[in-house]
Structures are given as C-alpha cells and as structure tokens.
Amino acid sequence: MPGCHYQSRIRESEKMNNNWISTADRLPDQREFIESYVRSAYAAEFLVTIEGADKATTLYYSQTGVWFDETGEPYKVVAWMPLPERYKG
C-alpha cells in the first residue's frame, strides 16, 4: 500500500522523540484536531515547541494551519503533540 512505509517511518520518528511530532513531518490530522477541540471546548489545543523557545507550551491550532495563542497571536511551531489526558485522582 503506497504511503504505508512513509507513515511507519513517521511513527518510528515520533517514538524516538518522546512522541513529539515535527511540523516538517506532519500537522494534526482531522481526527486529532476534532479530539483536541472536543477536549478544550474553545479551540484545538496542543502541546507545542515554538521556534527558538527553551520549553514547551500550549497553543491552539486552526484548520487553516495557523498556530496561535489565546489572544490570536500566531507562532512558528517546530514540534507538537496532543495534550495528555487530565489527572483523574
């Protein structure tokens, strides 16, 4: 099946980078977008690394491919991952 090898390599890369996904490899797909949107109830929110930053933060992702904060300020994101489930203790 075409593309399977490529997808397998991306998944392998994600495991090697502690589940961080490079924006050069891929962006959130429709399923990830919807799951994140439902969890946040405001917009699709993800854990991201911003270009030049020394620590991760959360940003929102639009279906037009823009990463932005709560004020609408856009950012250049180099890697992302879905937010973990909240603590239920």
C-alpha positions, 0 to 999 in steps of 0.5 A: 500500500503506497504511503504505508512505509512513509507513515511507519517511518513517521511513527518510528520518528515520533517514538524516538522523540518522546512522541513529539511530532515535527511540523516538517513531518506532519500537522494534526490530522482531522481526527486529532484536531476534532479530539483536541477541540472536543477536549478544550471546548474553545479551540484545538489545543496542543502541546507545542515547541515554538521556534527558538523557545527553551520549553514547551507550551500550549497553543491552539491550532486552526484548520487553516494551519495557523498556530496561535495563542489565546489572544490570536497571536500566531507562532512558528511551531517546530514540534507538537503533540496532543495534550495528555489526558487530565489527572483523574485522582 
